[in-house]
Amino acid sequence: MANIKSAKKRILVTQTKTARNKSIKSAVKTAMKKVEAAVEAKNKEEAQAALTAAISAISKAASKGVYHKNNAARKVSRLTKLVNTLA
């Protein structure tokens, strides 16, 4: 355990940020799984709705710095391509 006050604060801040990032990443993964499940079930309307929600979650995560913008763009692109296979 750290002895210096600033080091103790850094530990607390890091724990808080880690928990926040983990929560956001988990929400994004869940949204992506919903899109994939809808595509698997060949439900186009549900897939479109889930895609919209997933894109929103991914964009928010990228704007908060949880994901790099290129990583977020790649995730959105892959999901969109997957949903477009249902056409």
N, C-alpha and C positions, 0 to 999 in steps of 0.2 A: 504494500500500500504506500502511496505517496505521502511524503511528510510536508511538502511545500504547499501553501494554500492555493496557488495558481494551478499546480499540478492536480490537486484534488478537484478543483473546479473543472478542469479540462476533462477529467474522468467522468464527472457527472454530465457535462454537456455532450460528450461523445456517446454516453449511454442513451441519452434522450434522442439524439439525432439517429442513432442506430435503430432504436425502436420505431421511430417515425418512418425511416426509410424502409424498414422491414414490412411495416403495415402497408405502405403504398405499393411496394413490389408485390405483396401478396394479393392486393386488390386487382392489380394489373393482370397477374397470372390467372386469377379467377375469371376475370372478364374475357381473357383470351380463350380459356377453356370452354366458356359458354358459347362463344362463336364456333369453336371447333365441334362442340356437341351438336349444335344446330345444323352445321354443314353435314355432319355424319348422319343426322336424321333426315337430311334432304328437305329441311323446312326453310324455304327462302325468306319468308317474311320475318321469322324469328331470327334468322341469321343476320338479316339487315339491321334489325333492331339491336341485336347484341353487338354487331360491328360498330354501330354508332356509339354505344356506351363504352366499348373497348377503346375506340379512338380517343374519346374524351378522357378516359382514365390515363391512357398512355401520354397524351399531350400534357396533362396536368403534372404527371410524374416528371416529364422532361423539363417543364418550365420550373419545377422546384429543384432541379439538379439531381434527381434520383437516377435518371437515365441520361446518357449523352444524346444529343439531338439526332445523330445518325443512327444510333441504336433504336431510338423511338421510331424514326422514319422507317427503318427496316422492319420492325414489328408491325407497323401499320400496313406497309406494303404487302407483307406476307399474308396478313389476315384478309386484306382486300382481295388479293389474288385468289385466296381460298374461297371466299364468298362468291366471286365472279365465276367460279367453275360451275356453280349451280344454274347459271343462265340457260 
